[in-house]
Amino acid sequence: MTNKLFRYLLAAFLLVSFKAISQHHETAGQHAEKSEHQTENTEHDEGFDVGELVSHHLADSHDYQFELPFLHKTIHLPVILWTNKGLSVFPSSKFKGDNQGKVIVTDDKGNKYVRLHEVIYYADKLGEHEHPSAFDFDKRPLNFSVTKNVTGIFFSFILLFLVMYLTAKVYQNPKKLPKGIAGFVEPIIIFIRDDVAIPNIGKAKYEKYMPYLLTVFFFILFSNLIGLIPFSPFGYNLTGNIYITFVLAIFTFIITTLSGNKHYWKHILTPDVPKLLWPIMIPIEILSMFTKPFALMVRLFANILAGHTIMISLVALIFIGGTLMVAPVSGFFVIFMSFIELMVAFIQAYIFTILSALFIGLAIEEHGHEHEAKHVEHTI
């Protein structure tokens, strides 16, 4: 009975995966068709573009494609811009699906905008083949829009809140043994406390940082798991987005920097080396303050992005080959990669959390005779 149920679940997962990928293919094709000239479309057939499919699935967007096997609907999210003339808010539907800078949108203040590869620019200030940087405020406004990934963050936080609320509700009755969601969450919390926080931060100060460590662990874990489900309202590429992992790494950097004691700053600004080496060592120590969060950011981003890219590419083999004969092979590798990605979801959440705890522990570590006495006492 269990094996039969397992086979049915795998079959359903594959069916939904293939259907979701095919819908992404159709949507990407529609966007490509809108962006090209009609005469070129009638004369040339470019075939299946894997790069377009992968980028369409993984990139952030001002529109949300709500996709189920029986339903496909585009939800236009609000565009929120801060311009030289103040705040501007309008729905993304005004771009009419254009992402190639051809449709010009005018707001109520007279500003004109175009959307090029999901980046919004001033239409009258953007040159041909020009891609201004995010800090070129003269050519692109500050964008605070609710995008697909922002929607995913809200969804992840709501899911996280519900799980923690239901878990806390179980412990209101001390005589009731934890079960269900609480039975899943409790061992993880104990593990983070006993094997991550205490060994790296210490028993005296670990409680202060437990809320952050638990929050970042469960947020990354839930975001990773949500990204593995290929249909709405899941399928967000949150931790595979460099901006999201950047913010998470910045949180760790801020907490580590603000928690640093005098020994931590002494080690950075006046290292225990001959003063002749200070011009070399001090820049290296300062640089190391930034390389640690940079490593956190890139490690999480690269691993999740690579996993999503491989999964989509494996399913896309069916469309590349143009025959269902490839489906069994593709399906087998998709199932195999799904289990690998499930493992990676937990591993990456664990690695980010334990490294954050390690960096915080190094910043608050006590040195000198008092620390040595405690170490000797602990050893004895």
URQUIBEL-V971788 format. One record per residue. N is the residue number from 1. D_CENTER is the distance of its C-alpha to the mean C-alpha in Angstrom with 1 decimal. Layout:
BEGIN
N&D_CENTER + N&D_CENTER
END
This chain:
BEGIN
1&37.1 + 2&33.8 + 3&33.7 + 4&34.4 + 5&31.7 + 6&29.2 + 7&30.4 + 8&30.1 + 9&26.5 + 10&25.7 + 11&27.7 + 12&26.0 + 13&22.5 + 14&23.7 + 15&25.4 + 16&22.5 + 17&20.3 + 18&23.1 + 19&23.7 + 20&20.1 + 21&20.1 + 22&23.6 + 23&22.6 + 24&19.8 + 25&22.6 + 26&25.0 + 27&22.7 + 28&21.9 + 29&25.6 + 30&26.5 + 31&24.5 + 32&26.1 + 33&29.4 + 34&29.2 + 35&28.4 + 36&31.3 + 37&35.0 + 38&36.9 + 39&39.5 + 40&37.1 + 41&35.6 + 42&39.1 + 43&40.0 + 44&37.0 + 45&34.8 + 46&31.7 + 47&30.7 + 48&27.3 + 49&24.6 + 50&21.8 + 51&20.0 + 52&20.1 + 53&18.9 + 54&15.8 + 55&15.0 + 56&15.7 + 57&13.4 + 58&10.3 + 59&11.0 + 60&10.6 + 61&14.0 + 62&16.5 + 63&17.7 + 64&16.4 + 65&18.0 + 66&19.1 + 67&20.2 + 68&22.3 + 69&25.1 + 70&27.6 + 71&25.8 + 72&24.1 + 73&23.7 + 74&22.0 + 75&21.0 + 76&21.4 + 77&19.2 + 78&20.8 + 79&20.8 + 80&21.4 + 81&22.8 + 82&24.7 + 83&27.5 + 84&30.8 + 85&32.5 + 86&30.2 + 87&27.6 + 88&27.1 + 89&25.6 + 90&26.0 + 91&24.4 + 92&22.6 + 93&25.3 + 94&27.6 + 95&26.1 + 96&27.4 + 97&24.6 + 98&25.4 + 99&22.7 + 100&25.3 + 101&26.8 + 102&29.9 + 103&29.8 + 104&30.7 + 105&29.8 + 106&32.1 + 107&31.3 + 108&34.0 + 109&34.3 + 110&35.2 + 111&32.0 + 112&31.2 + 113&27.7 + 114&26.4 + 115&23.0 + 116&22.3 + 117&19.2 + 118&17.4 + 119&18.7 + 120&21.6 + 121&24.7 + 122&28.2 + 123&30.3 + 124&33.4 + 125&31.9 + 126&29.8 + 127&31.8 + 128&31.8 + 129&29.3 + 130&27.9 + 131&24.2 + 132&24.4 + 133&21.9 + 134&19.7 + 135&22.5 + 136&25.3 + 137&25.9 + 138&29.2 + 139&27.6 + 140&24.4 + 141&23.9 + 142&21.2 + 143&18.7 + 144&17.5 + 145&17.1 + 146&15.4 + 147&13.2 + 148&11.7 + 149&8.1 + 150&10.2 + 151&12.1 + 152&9.2 + 153&8.6 + 154&12.4 + 155&12.8 + 156&10.7 + 157&12.8 + 158&15.9 + 159&15.5 + 160&15.1 + 161&18.1 + 162&20.2 + 163&19.7 + 164&20.7 + 165&23.4 + 166&24.9 + 167&24.8 + 168&26.5 + 169&29.0 + 170&30.2 + 171&31.3 + 172&33.4 + 173&36.1 + 174&36.8 + 175&38.9 + 176&36.3 + 177&34.4 + 178&30.6 + 179&29.8 + 180&27.3 + 181&23.9 + 182&25.5 + 183&26.7 + 184&23.2 + 185&21.6 + 186&24.7 + 187&24.7 + 188&21.1 + 189&22.0 + 190&25.2 + 191&23.5 + 192&21.1 + 193&24.3 + 194&26.8 + 195&24.9 + 196&22.2 + 197&23.4 + 198&27.2 + 199&27.6 + 200&25.4 + 201&26.3 + 202&29.6 + 203&31.3 + 204&32.6 + 205&29.4 + 206&26.5 + 207&26.8 + 208&25.8 + 209&22.3 + 210&21.7 + 211&20.1 + 212&17.3 + 213&16.9 + 214&16.9 + 215&14.5 + 216&11.8 + 217&12.7 + 218&12.7 + 219&9.6 + 220&7.6 + 221&10.2 + 222&10.3 + 223&6.7 + 224&7.6 + 225&10.9 + 226&10.3 + 227&8.8 + 228&12.1 + 229&14.4 + 230&15.5 + 231&17.1 + 232&16.8 + 233&15.8 + 234&13.0 + 235&11.3 + 236&8.2 + 237&5.7 + 238&2.7 + 239&1.7 + 240&4.4 + 241&4.6 + 242&7.0 + 243&7.7 + 244&5.1 + 245&5.9 + 246&9.2 + 247&9.8 + 248&9.3 + 249&11.6 + 250&13.9 + 251&14.4 + 252&15.6 + 253&17.7 + 254&19.3 + 255&20.2 + 256&21.6 + 257&23.5 + 258&25.0 + 259&25.9 + 260&27.7 + 261&31.4 + 262&34.4 + 263&34.3 + 264&30.8 + 265&31.7 + 266&35.1 + 267&33.5 + 268&31.5 + 269&34.2 + 270&37.3 + 271&36.5 + 272&39.2 + 273&40.4 + 274&43.5 + 275&43.3 + 276&43.9 + 277&40.4 + 278&38.7 + 279&38.1 + 280&36.1 + 281&34.4 + 282&33.4 + 283&31.2 + 284&29.7 + 285&28.9 + 286&27.5 + 287&25.3 + 288&24.1 + 289&22.8 + 290&20.2 + 291&19.6 + 292&18.4 + 293&15.3 + 294&14.9 + 295&15.0 + 296&12.4 + 297&9.9 + 298&11.1 + 299&11.6 + 300&8.2 + 301&6.8 + 302&10.2 + 303&10.6 + 304&7.9 + 305&8.8 + 306&12.3 + 307&12.4 + 308&11.4 + 309&13.8 + 310&16.5 + 311&16.4 + 312&16.9 + 313&19.5 + 314&21.4 + 315&21.8 + 316&22.7 + 317&25.6 + 318&27.5 + 319&27.5 + 320&28.2 + 321&31.2 + 322&32.3 + 323&33.6 + 324&32.7 + 325&34.3 + 326&31.0 + 327&29.3 + 328&30.4 + 329&29.2 + 330&25.9 + 331&25.6 + 332&26.5 + 333&23.8 + 334&21.2 + 335&22.3 + 336&22.4 + 337&18.9 + 338&17.7 + 339&19.3 + 340&17.9 + 341&14.3 + 342&15.2 + 343&16.5 + 344&13.5 + 345&11.3 + 346&13.9 + 347&14.7 + 348&11.4 + 349&11.3 + 350&14.9 + 351&14.8 + 352&12.5 + 353&14.8 + 354&18.0 + 355&17.5 + 356&16.9 + 357&20.0 + 358&21.9 + 359&21.3 + 360&22.4 + 361&25.3 + 362&26.5 + 363&26.6 + 364&28.7 + 365&30.8 + 366&34.5 + 367&36.9 + 368&40.7 + 369&43.4 + 370&41.8 + 371&38.7 + 372&41.1 + 373&43.3 + 374&40.4 + 375&39.3 + 376&43.0 + 377&43.4 + 378&40.3 + 379&41.5 + 380&45.0
END
